[in-house]
Amino acid sequence: MKTFLKALVITSCIPFFMHSKAINAEAITVTHWASGMYGTPFAVAMDKGFFKDAGIDVTGFIASKGGGTTVRNAMASDIPYGEVALPAAIAAIKQGVPLTIVHGGVISLADLLYVTTPDSNLKDIMDLEGKAIGYSSPKSVTDMVSTIALNNRNITDSVERKSVGGVSSSITSVQEGAVAATYIIEPSFSANKEDLKVLFRTADEVTNVTQTVGVVRTDYLAEHPEVIKAIIEGRRKGVEFIRENPEEAGAILAKHYKLDTDVTTSAINQILDAPGNYWSLGGLDYEGMDEMLKGLVLVGAIEEGPFDWEEITDESLLPDDLKTSK
């Protein structure tokens, strides 16, 4: 398997030229499309014509609830590409799925907050001692993040952790007192912020963690590098536009996600105000990817052991300014 992957990654580096006109119209896969902030650059890139300018006509997005479902959807689609959760990509690779990581996606946790009720006397993470905090499900990112945050503060043993399910259930759990605080993601927080109080922002407690990456089926990458390069370029332009025009980006996202513009704009600004960058321009953050690996080992999602990024990443389609020396 190792030799097979390496051979295909090498062949993906062959020279190519962009088509003079856009590649046939297709939909591409984006994890948690229409519910998470990962899809924002894609919505902007399609709306502003950045994908077409790069040489591909993206007509829509294949949504999923995340995890392995997103990877399966991506690998089975006409363009077997997707921006997927890094843990799902790692799990698929460990199961022998021939895919290659080609760009960075979301490289911080700025969209993930822990909240309580407005009348709560909790003021910060340290006030959780002797109380309960909610996370989505065992071995999930919220399981990992809450564990790391509590560990960093040396209060893990004095805080009860409860699985509370999806975002809607999470909000209900804190409003009904099942937990003292729980997780929420954007744009759900911006849609419900009048009824909640931020206890702590994950990006302040757990820094430099890569959430998502762009992956492609390895054989397709070798045969159609121009398609993937066009996606990477269009997405990059989308990220640049968000940073420079958050208000217009909010309006675009509202249209695609069918949400109020005030909600999507608030979510974008909250993310842009957080430390560091949330949306990568496409470069791979290996330190952030390593941090995700460590967290997954911590919660028992994967076994501890060596994981060679060079075997399953290919930076050849990235612009030179986004490539790393590794």
Contacts in CASP RR format, 6 or more apart in sequence:
PFRMAT RR
TARGET T0000
AUTHOR 0000-0000-0000
METHOD contacts of the structure
MODEL  1
MKTFLKALVITSCIPFFMHSKAINAEAITVTHWASGMYGTPFAVAMDKGF
FKDAGIDVTGFIASKGGGTTVRNAMASDIPYGEVALPAAIAAIKQGVPLT
IVHGGVISLADLLYVTTPDSNLKDIMDLEGKAIGYSSPKSVTDMVSTIAL
NNRNITDSVERKSVGGVSSSITSVQEGAVAATYIIEPSFSANKEDLKVLF
RTADEVTNVTQTVGVVRTDYLAEHPEVIKAIIEGRRKGVEFIRENPEEAG
AILAKHYKLDTDVTTSAINQILDAPGNYWSLGGLDYEGMDEMLKGLVLVG
AIEEGPFDWEEITDESLLPDDLKTSK
1 96 0 8 1.000
2 311 0 8 1.000
4 98 0 8 1.000
5 98 0 8 1.000
5 100 0 8 1.000
5 218 0 8 1.000
5 311 0 8 1.000
5 312 0 8 1.000
6 311 0 8 1.000
8 98 0 8 1.000
8 100 0 8 1.000
8 218 0 8 1.000
8 219 0 8 1.000
8 221 0 8 1.000
8 222 0 8 1.000
9 100 0 8 1.000
9 218 0 8 1.000
9 221 0 8 1.000
9 311 0 8 1.000
9 312 0 8 1.000
9 313 0 8 1.000
9 314 0 8 1.000
11 222 0 8 1.000
12 100 0 8 1.000
12 218 0 8 1.000
12 221 0 8 1.000
12 222 0 8 1.000
12 225 0 8 1.000
12 314 0 8 1.000
12 316 0 8 1.000
12 317 0 8 1.000
13 314 0 8 1.000
13 316 0 8 1.000
14 222 0 8 1.000
14 225 0 8 1.000
16 225 0 8 1.000
16 226 0 8 1.000
16 229 0 8 1.000
17 226 0 8 1.000
18 54 0 8 1.000
18 55 0 8 1.000
18 226 0 8 1.000
18 229 0 8 1.000
18 230 0 8 1.000
19 55 0 8 1.000
19 226 0 8 1.000
21 55 0 8 1.000
22 51 0 8 1.000
22 52 0 8 1.000
22 55 0 8 1.000
22 56 0 8 1.000
22 57 0 8 1.000
23 55 0 8 1.000
23 56 0 8 1.000
23 57 0 8 1.000
23 226 0 8 1.000
23 227 0 8 1.000
23 230 0 8 1.000
24 57 0 8 1.000
25 57 0 8 1.000
25 58 0 8 1.000
25 59 0 8 1.000
26 56 0 8 1.000
26 57 0 8 1.000
26 58 0 8 1.000
26 59 0 8 1.000
26 77 0 8 1.000
26 78 0 8 1.000
26 79 0 8 1.000
27 58 0 8 1.000
27 59 0 8 1.000
27 60 0 8 1.000
27 61 0 8 1.000
27 62 0 8 1.000
27 77 0 8 1.000
27 78 0 8 1.000
27 79 0 8 1.000
28 42 0 8 1.000
28 58 0 8 1.000
28 60 0 8 1.000
28 61 0 8 1.000
28 62 0 8 1.000
28 77 0 8 1.000
28 79 0 8 1.000
28 81 0 8 1.000
28 82 0 8 1.000
28 231 0 8 1.000
29 61 0 8 1.000
29 62 0 8 1.000
29 64 0 8 1.000
29 70 0 8 1.000
29 73 0 8 1.000
29 74 0 8 1.000
29 77 0 8 1.000
29 81 0 8 1.000
29 82 0 8 1.000
29 83 0 8 1.000
29 84 0 8 1.000
30 38 0 8 1.000
30 39 0 8 1.000
30 42 0 8 1.000
30 61 0 8 1.000
30 62 0 8 1.000
30 63 0 8 1.000
30 82 0 8 1.000
30 83 0 8 1.000
31 38 0 8 1.000
31 64 0 8 1.000
31 66 0 8 1.000
31 67 0 8 1.000
31 70 0 8 1.000
31 82 0 8 1.000
31 83 0 8 1.000
31 84 0 8 1.000
31 85 0 8 1.000
31 88 0 8 1.000
31 212 0 8 1.000
32 38 0 8 1.000
32 39 0 8 1.000
32 63 0 8 1.000
32 64 0 8 1.000
32 65 0 8 1.000
32 66 0 8 1.000
32 70 0 8 1.000
33 39 0 8 1.000
33 42 0 8 1.000
33 61 0 8 1.000
33 62 0 8 1.000
33 63 0 8 1.000
33 64 0 8 1.000
34 63 0 8 1.000
34 256 0 8 1.000
34 257 0 8 1.000
34 258 0 8 1.000
35 63 0 8 1.000
35 167 0 8 1.000
35 188 0 8 1.000
35 257 0 8 1.000
36 111 0 8 1.000
36 185 0 8 1.000
36 186 0 8 1.000
36 187 0 8 1.000
37 106 0 8 1.000
37 111 0 8 1.000
37 185 0 8 1.000
37 186 0 8 1.000
37 187 0 8 1.000
37 267 0 8 1.000
37 268 0 8 1.000
37 271 0 8 1.000
37 278 0 8 1.000
38 83 0 8 1.000
38 105 0 8 1.000
38 106 0 8 1.000
38 211 0 8 1.000
38 212 0 8 1.000
39 61 0 8 1.000
39 83 0 8 1.000
40 242 0 8 1.000
40 249 0 8 1.000
40 250 0 8 1.000
40 253 0 8 1.000
40 268 0 8 1.000
40 279 0 8 1.000
41 235 0 8 1.000
41 236 0 8 1.000
41 238 0 8 1.000
41 239 0 8 1.000
41 242 0 8 1.000
41 279 0 8 1.000
42 58 0 8 1.000
42 61 0 8 1.000
42 83 0 8 1.000
42 235 0 8 1.000
42 238 0 8 1.000
43 252 0 8 1.000
43 253 0 8 1.000
43 255 0 8 1.000
43 256 0 8 1.000
43 257 0 8 1.000
44 50 0 8 1.000
44 238 0 8 1.000
44 241 0 8 1.000
44 242 0 8 1.000
44 249 0 8 1.000
44 252 0 8 1.000
44 253 0 8 1.000
45 51 0 8 1.000
45 58 0 8 1.000
45 234 0 8 1.000
45 235 0 8 1.000
45 237 0 8 1.000
45 238 0 8 1.000
45 241 0 8 1.000
46 58 0 8 1.000
46 59 0 8 1.000
46 60 0 8 1.000
47 252 0 8 1.000
47 255 0 8 1.000
47 256 0 8 1.000
48 237 0 8 1.000
48 238 0 8 1.000
48 241 0 8 1.000
48 252 0 8 1.000
50 233 0 8 1.000
50 234 0 8 1.000
50 235 0 8 1.000
50 237 0 8 1.000
50 238 0 8 1.000
50 241 0 8 1.000
51 57 0 8 1.000
51 58 0 8 1.000
51 230 0 8 1.000
51 231 0 8 1.000
51 234 0 8 1.000
53 234 0 8 1.000
53 237 0 8 1.000
54 229 0 8 1.000
54 230 0 8 1.000
54 231 0 8 1.000
54 233 0 8 1.000
54 234 0 8 1.000
54 237 0 8 1.000
55 226 0 8 1.000
55 230 0 8 1.000
56 227 0 8 1.000
56 230 0 8 1.000
56 231 0 8 1.000
58 231 0 8 1.000
62 73 0 8 1.000
62 74 0 8 1.000
62 77 0 8 1.000
64 70 0 8 1.000
64 73 0 8 1.000
66 84 0 8 1.000
66 85 0 8 1.000
66 88 0 8 1.000
67 84 0 8 1.000
67 85 0 8 1.000
67 87 0 8 1.000
67 88 0 8 1.000
67 91 0 8 1.000
68 84 0 8 1.000
68 85 0 8 1.000
68 88 0 8 1.000
68 91 0 8 1.000
68 92 0 8 1.000
70 82 0 8 1.000
70 84 0 8 1.000
70 85 0 8 1.000
70 88 0 8 1.000
71 84 0 8 1.000
71 88 0 8 1.000
71 89 0 8 1.000
71 91 0 8 1.000
71 92 0 8 1.000
71 97 0 8 1.000
71 99 0 8 1.000
71 215 0 8 1.000
74 80 0 8 1.000
74 81 0 8 1.000
74 82 0 8 1.000
74 84 0 8 1.000
74 215 0 8 1.000
74 217 0 8 1.000
75 97 0 8 1.000
75 99 0 8 1.000
75 217 0 8 1.000
79 220 0 8 1.000
79 227 0 8 1.000
79 231 0 8 1.000
80 216 0 8 1.000
80 217 0 8 1.000
80 220 0 8 1.000
81 214 0 8 1.000
81 215 0 8 1.000
81 216 0 8 1.000
81 217 0 8 1.000
81 220 0 8 1.000
81 227 0 8 1.000
81 228 0 8 1.000
81 231 0 8 1.000
82 214 0 8 1.000
82 215 0 8 1.000
82 216 0 8 1.000
83 105 0 8 1.000
83 212 0 8 1.000
83 213 0 8 1.000
83 214 0 8 1.000
83 215 0 8 1.000
83 235 0 8 1.000
84 212 0 8 1.000
84 213 0 8 1.000
84 214 0 8 1.000
84 215 0 8 1.000
85 141 0 8 1.000
85 211 0 8 1.000
85 212 0 8 1.000
86 210 0 8 1.000
86 211 0 8 1.000
86 212 0 8 1.000
86 213 0 8 1.000
86 289 0 8 1.000
86 292 0 8 1.000
87 141 0 8 1.000
87 292 0 8 1.000
87 296 0 8 1.000
87 301 0 8 1.000
87 302 0 8 1.000
89 99 0 8 1.000
89 101 0 8 1.000
89 213 0 8 1.000
89 214 0 8 1.000
89 215 0 8 1.000
90 292 0 8 1.000
90 293 0 8 1.000
90 296 0 8 1.000
90 302 0 8 1.000
90 307 0 8 1.000
91 301 0 8 1.000
91 302 0 8 1.000
92 99 0 8 1.000
93 99 0 8 1.000
93 312 0 8 1.000
94 302 0 8 1.000
98 217 0 8 1.000
98 218 0 8 1.000
98 219 0 8 1.000
99 215 0 8 1.000
99 216 0 8 1.000
99 217 0 8 1.000
99 218 0 8 1.000
99 312 0 8 1.000
100 215 0 8 1.000
100 216 0 8 1.000
100 217 0 8 1.000
100 218 0 8 1.000
100 221 0 8 1.000
100 312 0 8 1.000
100 313 0 8 1.000
100 314 0 8 1.000
101 213 0 8 1.000
101 214 0 8 1.000
101 215 0 8 1.000
101 284 0 8 1.000
101 309 0 8 1.000
101 312 0 8 1.000
101 313 0 8 1.000
101 314 0 8 1.000
102 213 0 8 1.000
102 214 0 8 1.000
102 215 0 8 1.000
102 216 0 8 1.000
102 221 0 8 1.000
102 228 0 8 1.000
102 232 0 8 1.000
102 313 0 8 1.000
102 314 0 8 1.000
102 315 0 8 1.000
102 317 0 8 1.000
102 318 0 8 1.000
103 213 0 8 1.000
103 214 0 8 1.000
103 232 0 8 1.000
103 235 0 8 1.000
103 280 0 8 1.000
103 282 0 8 1.000
103 283 0 8 1.000
103 284 0 8 1.000
103 317 0 8 1.000
103 318 0 8 1.000
104 210 0 8 1.000
104 212 0 8 1.000
104 213 0 8 1.000
104 214 0 8 1.000
104 280 0 8 1.000
104 282 0 8 1.000
104 283 0 8 1.000
104 284 0 8 1.000
104 285 0 8 1.000
105 210 0 8 1.000
105 211 0 8 1.000
105 212 0 8 1.000
105 213 0 8 1.000
105 214 0 8 1.000
105 279 0 8 1.000
105 280 0 8 1.000
105 282 0 8 1.000
106 210 0 8 1.000
106 211 0 8 1.000
106 212 0 8 1.000
106 278 0 8 1.000
106 279 0 8 1.000
106 280 0 8 1.000
107 208 0 8 1.000
107 209 0 8 1.000
107 210 0 8 1.000
107 211 0 8 1.000
107 277 0 8 1.000
107 278 0 8 1.000
107 279 0 8 1.000
107 280 0 8 1.000
107 285 0 8 1.000
107 288 0 8 1.000
108 203 0 8 1.000
108 207 0 8 1.000
108 208 0 8 1.000
108 209 0 8 1.000
108 211 0 8 1.000
108 274 0 8 1.000
108 275 0 8 1.000
108 276 0 8 1.000
108 277 0 8 1.000
108 278 0 8 1.000
109 145 0 8 1.000
109 202 0 8 1.000
109 203 0 8 1.000
109 206 0 8 1.000
109 209 0 8 1.000
109 211 0 8 1.000
110 201 0 8 1.000
110 202 0 8 1.000
110 203 0 8 1.000
110 270 0 8 1.000
110 271 0 8 1.000
110 274 0 8 1.000
110 275 0 8 1.000
110 276 0 8 1.000
110 278 0 8 1.000
111 185 0 8 1.000
111 186 0 8 1.000
111 267 0 8 1.000
111 271 0 8 1.000
111 278 0 8 1.000
112 141 0 8 1.000
112 142 0 8 1.000
112 145 0 8 1.000
112 183 0 8 1.000
112 184 0 8 1.000
112 185 0 8 1.000
112 202 0 8 1.000
112 203 0 8 1.000
113 183 0 8 1.000
113 184 0 8 1.000
113 185 0 8 1.000
113 186 0 8 1.000
113 189 0 8 1.000
113 198 0 8 1.000
113 199 0 8 1.000
113 200 0 8 1.000
113 201 0 8 1.000
113 202 0 8 1.000
114 125 0 8 1.000
114 133 0 8 1.000
114 146 0 8 1.000
114 149 0 8 1.000
114 181 0 8 1.000
114 182 0 8 1.000
114 183 0 8 1.000
114 184 0 8 1.000
114 198 0 8 1.000
114 199 0 8 1.000
114 200 0 8 1.000
114 201 0 8 1.000
114 202 0 8 1.000
115 174 0 8 1.000
115 181 0 8 1.000
115 182 0 8 1.000
115 183 0 8 1.000
115 184 0 8 1.000
115 189 0 8 1.000
115 196 0 8 1.000
115 197 0 8 1.000
115 198 0 8 1.000
115 199 0 8 1.000
116 122 0 8 1.000
116 174 0 8 1.000
116 180 0 8 1.000
116 181 0 8 1.000
116 182 0 8 1.000
116 196 0 8 1.000
116 197 0 8 1.000
116 199 0 8 1.000
117 174 0 8 1.000
117 175 0 8 1.000
117 177 0 8 1.000
117 195 0 8 1.000
117 196 0 8 1.000
117 197 0 8 1.000
118 195 0 8 1.000
118 196 0 8 1.000
118 197 0 8 1.000
120 180 0 8 1.000
120 181 0 8 1.000
120 197 0 8 1.000
120 199 0 8 1.000
121 127 0 8 1.000
122 128 0 8 1.000
122 131 0 8 1.000
122 180 0 8 1.000
122 181 0 8 1.000
122 199 0 8 1.000
123 199 0 8 1.000
124 199 0 8 1.000
124 200 0 8 1.000
125 149 0 8 1.000
125 150 0 8 1.000
125 153 0 8 1.000
125 155 0 8 1.000
125 199 0 8 1.000
125 200 0 8 1.000
125 205 0 8 1.000
126 153 0 8 1.000
126 155 0 8 1.000
127 199 0 8 1.000
128 150 0 8 1.000
128 155 0 8 1.000
128 159 0 8 1.000
128 180 0 8 1.000
128 181 0 8 1.000
128 199 0 8 1.000
129 155 0 8 1.000
129 158 0 8 1.000
129 159 0 8 1.000
130 158 0 8 1.000
130 159 0 8 1.000
130 160 0 8 1.000
131 159 0 8 1.000
131 160 0 8 1.000
131 179 0 8 1.000
131 180 0 8 1.000
131 181 0 8 1.000
132 159 0 8 1.000
132 160 0 8 1.000
132 161 0 8 1.000
132 162 0 8 1.000
132 178 0 8 1.000
132 179 0 8 1.000
132 180 0 8 1.000
133 146 0 8 1.000
133 150 0 8 1.000
133 159 0 8 1.000
133 160 0 8 1.000
133 161 0 8 1.000
133 162 0 8 1.000
133 179 0 8 1.000
133 180 0 8 1.000
133 181 0 8 1.000
133 182 0 8 1.000
134 142 0 8 1.000
134 146 0 8 1.000
134 161 0 8 1.000
134 162 0 8 1.000
134 163 0 8 1.000
134 164 0 8 1.000
134 170 0 8 1.000
134 173 0 8 1.000
134 174 0 8 1.000
134 179 0 8 1.000
134 181 0 8 1.000
134 182 0 8 1.000
134 183 0 8 1.000
135 142 0 8 1.000
135 143 0 8 1.000
135 145 0 8 1.000
135 146 0 8 1.000
135 161 0 8 1.000
135 162 0 8 1.000
135 163 0 8 1.000
135 164 0 8 1.000
135 182 0 8 1.000
135 183 0 8 1.000
136 142 0 8 1.000
136 143 0 8 1.000
136 163 0 8 1.000
136 164 0 8 1.000
136 165 0 8 1.000
136 166 0 8 1.000
136 170 0 8 1.000
136 183 0 8 1.000
137 143 0 8 1.000
137 163 0 8 1.000
137 165 0 8 1.000
138 163 0 8 1.000
138 299 0 8 1.000
139 296 0 8 1.000
139 299 0 8 1.000
139 300 0 8 1.000
139 301 0 8 1.000
141 211 0 8 1.000
142 183 0 8 1.000
143 161 0 8 1.000
143 163 0 8 1.000
143 299 0 8 1.000
144 292 0 8 1.000
144 295 0 8 1.000
144 296 0 8 1.000
144 298 0 8 1.000
144 299 0 8 1.000
144 301 0 8 1.000
145 183 0 8 1.000
145 202 0 8 1.000
145 206 0 8 1.000
145 209 0 8 1.000
146 161 0 8 1.000
146 183 0 8 1.000
147 156 0 8 1.000
147 161 0 8 1.000
147 295 0 8 1.000
147 298 0 8 1.000
147 299 0 8 1.000
148 205 0 8 1.000
148 206 0 8 1.000
148 295 0 8 1.000
148 298 0 8 1.000
149 200 0 8 1.000
149 202 0 8 1.000
149 205 0 8 1.000
149 206 0 8 1.000
150 156 0 8 1.000
150 159 0 8 1.000
150 161 0 8 1.000
151 298 0 8 1.000
152 205 0 8 1.000
152 206 0 8 1.000
153 205 0 8 1.000
162 173 0 8 1.000
162 178 0 8 1.000
162 179 0 8 1.000
164 170 0 8 1.000
164 173 0 8 1.000
164 178 0 8 1.000
164 179 0 8 1.000
164 182 0 8 1.000
167 183 0 8 1.000
167 184 0 8 1.000
167 185 0 8 1.000
167 188 0 8 1.000
170 182 0 8 1.000
170 183 0 8 1.000
170 184 0 8 1.000
171 182 0 8 1.000
171 184 0 8 1.000
171 188 0 8 1.000
171 192 0 8 1.000
171 195 0 8 1.000
171 196 0 8 1.000
172 178 0 8 1.000
173 179 0 8 1.000
173 182 0 8 1.000
174 180 0 8 1.000
174 181 0 8 1.000
174 182 0 8 1.000
174 196 0 8 1.000
175 195 0 8 1.000
181 199 0 8 1.000
184 192 0 8 1.000
184 196 0 8 1.000
186 267 0 8 1.000
186 270 0 8 1.000
186 271 0 8 1.000
187 253 0 8 1.000
187 257 0 8 1.000
187 259 0 8 1.000
187 263 0 8 1.000
187 264 0 8 1.000
187 266 0 8 1.000
187 267 0 8 1.000
189 196 0 8 1.000
189 198 0 8 1.000
189 267 0 8 1.000
189 270 0 8 1.000
190 262 0 8 1.000
190 263 0 8 1.000
190 264 0 8 1.000
190 266 0 8 1.000
190 267 0 8 1.000
190 270 0 8 1.000
191 259 0 8 1.000
191 260 0 8 1.000
191 263 0 8 1.000
193 266 0 8 1.000
201 274 0 8 1.000
203 274 0 8 1.000
203 275 0 8 1.000
203 276 0 8 1.000
204 274 0 8 1.000
204 275 0 8 1.000
207 275 0 8 1.000
208 285 0 8 1.000
208 287 0 8 1.000
208 288 0 8 1.000
208 291 0 8 1.000
209 288 0 8 1.000
209 291 0 8 1.000
209 292 0 8 1.000
210 284 0 8 1.000
210 285 0 8 1.000
210 288 0 8 1.000
210 289 0 8 1.000
210 291 0 8 1.000
210 292 0 8 1.000
211 292 0 8 1.000
213 284 0 8 1.000
213 289 0 8 1.000
216 228 0 8 1.000
220 227 0 8 1.000
221 228 0 8 1.000
221 314 0 8 1.000
225 316 0 8 1.000
225 317 0 8 1.000
228 317 0 8 1.000
229 317 0 8 1.000
232 282 0 8 1.000
232 317 0 8 1.000
232 318 0 8 1.000
233 319 0 8 1.000
235 282 0 8 1.000
236 281 0 8 1.000
236 282 0 8 1.000
236 319 0 8 1.000
236 322 0 8 1.000
239 279 0 8 1.000
239 280 0 8 1.000
239 281 0 8 1.000
239 282 0 8 1.000
240 281 0 8 1.000
241 248 0 8 1.000
241 249 0 8 1.000
242 249 0 8 1.000
242 268 0 8 1.000
242 272 0 8 1.000
242 279 0 8 1.000
243 272 0 8 1.000
246 265 0 8 1.000
246 268 0 8 1.000
246 269 0 8 1.000
246 272 0 8 1.000
247 265 0 8 1.000
249 265 0 8 1.000
249 268 0 8 1.000
250 261 0 8 1.000
250 264 0 8 1.000
250 265 0 8 1.000
250 267 0 8 1.000
250 268 0 8 1.000
251 261 0 8 1.000
251 264 0 8 1.000
251 265 0 8 1.000
253 259 0 8 1.000
253 264 0 8 1.000
253 267 0 8 1.000
253 268 0 8 1.000
254 260 0 8 1.000
254 261 0 8 1.000
254 263 0 8 1.000
254 264 0 8 1.000
254 265 0 8 1.000
257 264 0 8 1.000
271 278 0 8 1.000
272 278 0 8 1.000
281 322 0 8 1.000
282 318 0 8 1.000
282 322 0 8 1.000
283 315 0 8 1.000
283 318 0 8 1.000
283 322 0 8 1.000
283 323 0 8 1.000
283 324 0 8 1.000
284 309 0 8 1.000
284 313 0 8 1.000
284 315 0 8 1.000
284 324 0 8 1.000
286 309 0 8 1.000
286 324 0 8 1.000
286 326 0 8 1.000
289 309 0 8 1.000
293 302 0 8 1.000
293 307 0 8 1.000
295 301 0 8 1.000
296 302 0 8 1.000
297 303 0 8 1.000
297 304 0 8 1.000
297 305 0 8 1.000
309 326 0 8 1.000
310 326 0 8 1.000
315 322 0 8 1.000
315 323 0 8 1.000
315 324 0 8 1.000
END
